[in-house]
Amino acid sequence: MIDNSYFYKKRKNIFTKDIIELLGSADKITKKKIFDIKTLTSASKNDISFFHSTKYLNDLNNTKSKLIITLPKFLKIIPKDIEVILVKNVLLSVAKITEYIYPESLNDTFESKNLLDVKKYSFNHVTFGKNTFIGENVKIGKNTSIGHNTIIESYVQIGNNCDIGSNVIIKKSIIENNVKILDGSVIGKKGFGFFPSNKINIRYPHIGLVIIRSNVEVGCNNTIDRGSLSNTIIGENTFTDNQVHIAHNVKIGKNCIIAGQVGIAGSSIIGNNVIIGGQAGISGHLKIGNNVQIGGGSGVINDIPDNTKVMGYPALEIKSFIKKNKNDF
């Protein structure tokens, strides 16, 4: 289990009374210490979590968390052994708590104090280009190369036999063995999460990571955002073409091929052996099954089951697409 708090400054000694006061709630709950805020699937009994949609009912029924933020309309379906804090806006409340527990979670500016020229460090069997900078507590494996003008910020972990290109920025990330990240990519910046407002847009804190499994290749000028509460994960042996954007919390399986200019919106889950054609777009919070093929330029707005071929906008199963557009063939 990866401890994300290793990458972030975390407040100590958080209690339920602090959460109640922060949210301005009148709910009476058991006084106890809170360790962290987590998703339903990753929370322990000492973590606070949240429930805002019946889409996650199965996760609710299986969560280990004993304290949930939710809406009044969901009160009847919350398991009896879970205490609740009722709020008007669940995600806004989660953002407030996350920022409270992680006071620097909204700060995503470049590192200025801890970065040093690689000449100040001693990495065995690692090749560096010119004008490359490394933060503190960075781990880099053997036979790895780092290109020119690249910045690896503090606490990043890079495995053995990796090739990191030039003009690359990596932060809040764990990269396993035999990974290639081509020139110009940005890995681990915060995602595009915020609450729109007429006066000022409120940013959502991102305390997740980017985890890139072994034997992955990331094309030139890719942007892979770190997760908000969970992690963004790229599965083993997955290849992405140039100019691909992978948003926060996305999970991509093994052996996937993603062509150029594809965009995958936040919190979508992509199965194993998935092929996505160029310029396709996948909306957020979707589940794409195993062995799926998505045609170039398609717009995916619904879940796709295993072993399906789709194309078009909205993306349809291939036979349905051809039937609908038979006059164009």
C-alpha positions in Angstrom: 0.0 0.0 0.0 1.4 3.4 -1.1 1.3 6.1 1.6 0.6 9.3 -0.3 1.2 11.4 2.8 4.9 10.7 2.1 4.6 13.2 -0.8 2.6 15.8 1.1 2.7 17.8 4.3 0.0 16.5 6.5 -1.6 18.0 9.6 -1.2 16.1 12.8 -3.8 15.3 15.5 -7.1 15.7 13.6 -10.3 14.9 15.5 -14.0 14.6 14.6 -14.7 17.9 16.4 -12.3 19.7 14.1 -14.3 18.3 11.1 -17.6 19.3 12.6 -16.4 22.8 13.2 -14.9 23.2 9.8 -18.1 22.2 8.1 -20.3 24.1 10.5 -22.3 21.0 11.1 -24.7 20.4 14.0 -24.5 16.6 13.8 -23.4 14.8 17.0 -20.8 12.1 16.3 -18.4 10.0 18.4 -15.3 11.9 19.5 -12.3 10.3 18.0 -9.1 10.9 16.1 -9.2 11.0 12.3 -6.2 9.7 10.4 -7.0 10.8 6.8 -9.7 11.4 4.2 -10.1 8.6 1.6 -12.4 7.2 -1.0 -14.8 4.6 0.1 -12.7 1.8 -1.4 -9.4 2.8 0.2 -10.6 4.2 3.6 -9.8 2.4 6.8 -12.0 2.5 9.9 -10.0 5.6 11.1 -10.5 7.6 7.9 -13.3 9.9 7.0 -15.0 9.2 3.6 -17.9 10.4 1.5 -20.9 9.2 -0.5 -22.6 11.5 -3.1 -24.1 9.2 -5.7 -25.9 5.8 -5.8 -23.4 4.8 -8.5 -21.1 4.1 -5.6 -23.6 2.1 -3.5 -21.6 -1.1 -3.7 -18.5 0.8 -2.5 -20.5 2.2 0.4 -21.7 -1.2 1.5 -18.2 -2.6 1.5 -16.2 0.4 2.9 -14.2 0.1 6.1 -14.8 3.8 7.0 -17.1 4.5 10.0 -17.6 8.2 9.3 -19.2 9.4 6.0 -20.0 12.8 4.6 -23.3 12.6 2.6 -26.5 14.3 1.7 -29.7 14.0 3.7 -31.5 12.2 0.9 -29.0 9.3 1.3 -29.4 8.9 5.0 -31.7 5.8 4.8 -29.2 3.8 2.7 -26.2 4.4 4.9 -25.2 1.2 6.8 -26.2 1.5 10.5 -22.7 1.0 11.8 -21.5 4.2 10.0 -21.9 7.6 11.5 -22.8 10.5 9.1 -22.2 14.2 8.7 -24.9 15.7 6.6 -24.0 18.5 4.3 -25.5 20.5 1.4 -22.6 19.9 -1.0 -20.6 16.7 -0.5 -17.7 17.4 -2.9 -17.2 21.0 -1.7 -17.1 19.7 1.9 -14.6 17.0 0.9 -12.4 19.8 -0.7 -12.5 21.8 2.6 -11.5 18.8 4.7 -8.8 17.7 2.3 -7.3 21.2 2.3 -7.5 21.2 6.1 -5.7 17.9 6.5 -3.2 18.8 3.8 -2.6 22.6 4.2 -0.3 22.9 1.1 -2.5 20.7 -1.2 -3.5 23.7 -3.4 0.0 24.8 -3.9 1.2 23.5 -7.2 4.0 26.0 -8.1 7.4 24.9 -9.1 10.0 23.9 -6.5 12.5 26.6 -5.8 14.2 25.7 -2.5 15.0 22.0 -2.9 16.0 21.6 -6.5 19.7 21.2 -7.2 21.7 20.6 -10.3 22.4 16.8 -10.7 26.1 17.5 -10.1 25.2 18.0 -6.4 24.0 14.4 -6.2 25.6 11.0 -6.7 23.4 8.5 -8.5 25.2 5.3 -9.5 24.7 4.1 -13.1 22.4 7.0 -14.1 23.1 9.2 -17.2 22.0 12.8 -17.1 21.7 15.5 -19.8 22.6 19.1 -19.4 20.7 21.6 -17.2 18.8 18.9 -15.4 17.6 19.4 -11.8 16.6 17.0 -9.1 14.6 17.6 -5.8 15.3 16.1 -2.4 14.7 12.4 -1.6 14.4 11.4 -5.3 15.1 7.8 -6.0 16.4 6.7 -9.4 17.3 3.1 -10.4 20.2 1.8 -12.3 20.8 2.2 -16.0 18.3 5.0 -16.2 18.8 8.1 -18.4 17.4 11.6 -17.8 17.5 14.1 -20.7 18.4 17.8 -21.1 16.4 20.5 -19.3 14.4 18.0 -17.3 13.1 18.5 -13.7 12.4 15.7 -11.3 10.8 17.2 -8.2 11.2 15.9 -4.6 10.2 12.4 -3.5 9.7 11.1 -7.1 10.7 7.5 -7.5 12.0 6.2 -10.8 12.9 2.5 -11.4 15.6 0.7 -13.3 16.3 0.9 -17.1 14.1 3.9 -17.6 14.5 6.6 -20.3 13.2 10.0 -19.4 13.4 12.5 -22.2 14.4 16.1 -22.5 12.1 19.0 -21.3 10.2 16.7 -19.0 8.7 17.6 -15.7 7.8 14.9 -13.1 6.3 15.5 -9.7 4.2 13.4 -7.2 4.9 10.3 -9.2 6.1 6.7 -8.9 7.6 5.2 -12.1 8.4 1.5 -12.2 11.0 -0.3 -14.3 11.7 -0.1 -18.1 9.5 3.0 -18.6 10.1 5.5 -21.4 8.8 9.0 -21.1 9.4 11.0 -24.3 10.3 14.6 -24.7 8.1 17.4 -23.4 5.8 15.4 -21.2 4.4 16.7 -17.9 3.7 14.0 -15.3 2.0 14.6 -11.9 0.7 18.2 -12.1 -2.7 18.8 -10.4 -5.9 17.9 -12.3 -8.6 20.2 -13.6 -10.9 20.0 -10.6 -12.8 23.0 -9.3 -16.2 24.3 -8.3 -17.4 27.0 -10.7 -18.7 30.2 -9.1 -19.8 33.6 -10.5 -17.2 35.4 -8.3 -14.3 33.0 -8.0 -13.7 29.4 -9.0 -12.8 27.2 -6.0 -10.0 24.8 -6.7 -10.2 21.1 -5.6 -7.1 19.9 -3.7 -5.2 17.0 -5.4 -3.3 14.8 -3.0 -3.0 11.7 -5.2 -0.1 10.5 -7.3 0.7 9.3 -10.8 1.8 5.7 -10.8 3.3 4.4 -14.0 3.8 0.6 -14.1 6.6 -1.3 -15.8 7.2 -1.4 -19.5 5.1 1.7 -20.3 5.9 4.2 -23.0 4.6 7.7 -22.7 4.7 9.7 -26.0 5.9 13.3 -26.5 4.0 16.1 -24.9 1.7 13.9 -22.9 0.0 15.4 -19.8 -0.8 12.9 -17.0 -2.5 14.6 -14.1 -2.1 13.2 -10.5 -5.2 12.0 -8.7 -7.4 14.0 -6.3 -7.9 11.5 -3.5 -7.1 8.3 -5.4 -4.1 7.8 -7.8 -3.9 8.1 -11.6 -2.5 4.7 -12.8 -1.1 3.6 -16.1 -1.0 -0.2 -16.3 1.9 -2.4 -17.5 3.0 -2.4 -21.1 0.6 0.4 -22.1 1.7 2.8 -24.8 0.5 6.3 -25.4 1.1 8.3 -28.6 2.0 12.0 -28.7 -0.2 14.7 -27.2 -2.4 12.5 -25.1 -4.1 13.9 -22.0 -4.9 11.6 -19.1 -6.9 13.4 -16.3 -6.9 12.9 -12.6 -7.9 9.5 -11.0 -8.0 7.7 -14.4 -7.0 4.1 -14.2 -5.7 2.5 -17.4 -5.2 -1.3 -17.6 -2.4 -3.4 -19.1 -1.4 -3.7 -22.7 -3.4 -0.7 -23.9 -2.6 1.4 -27.1 -3.7 5.0 -27.1 -3.2 7.0 -30.2 -2.4 10.7 -30.6 -4.5 13.5 -29.2 -6.8 11.3 -27.2 -8.3 12.8 -24.1 -9.5 10.8 -21.1 -11.5 12.8 -18.5 -11.3 12.3 -14.8 -12.0 9.2 -12.9 -12.7 6.9 -15.9 -11.5 3.3 -15.7 -10.0 1.7 -18.8 -9.7 -2.1 -18.9 -6.9 -4.3 -20.3 -6.0 -4.6 -24.0 -7.9 -1.5 -25.0 -7.2 0.3 -28.3 -8.2 3.9 -28.6 -7.9 5.7 -32.0 -6.6 9.2 -32.5 -8.5 12.2 -31.3 -11.1 10.1 -29.4 -12.5 11.6 -26.3 -13.7 9.7 -23.2 -16.0 11.4 -20.7 -15.4 11.3 -17.0 -16.5 8.6 -14.5 -17.0 5.9 -17.2 -15.9 2.3 -17.2 -14.4 0.9 -20.4 -14.2 -2.9 -20.4 -11.4 -5.3 -21.5 -10.5 -5.8 -25.1 -12.5 -2.7 -26.3 -11.6 -0.9 -29.5 -12.6 2.7 -29.9 -12.5 4.3 -33.3 -10.6 7.5 -34.0 -12.5 10.7 -33.4 -15.1 9.0 -31.4 -16.9 10.6 -28.4 -17.5 8.1 -25.6 -20.2 9.2 -23.2 -21.4 5.9 -21.8 -19.8 2.8 -20.3 -18.6 0.2 -22.8 -18.7 -3.6 -22.0 -15.9 -6.1 -22.6 -15.0 -7.2 -26.2 -16.8 -4.3 -27.9 -15.9 -2.2 -30.9 -17.4 1.4 -31.0 -17.1 4.5 -33.1 -18.8 7.8 -33.8 -20.4 10.5 -31.6 -21.9 9.4 -29.4 -19.9 6.2 -29.7 -22.0 3.2 -30.8 -21.3 -0.4 -31.3 -19.7 -0.8 -34.7 -22.7 -2.6 -36.3 -25.1 0.0 -35.0 -22.9 2.8 -36.2 -22.7 1.4 -39.7 -26.5 0.8 -39.8 -27.2 4.4 -38.7 -24.7 5.8 -41.2 -25.2 3.4 -44.1 -26.1 6.2 -46.5 -22.6 7.7 -46.0 -20.8 4.5 -47.0 
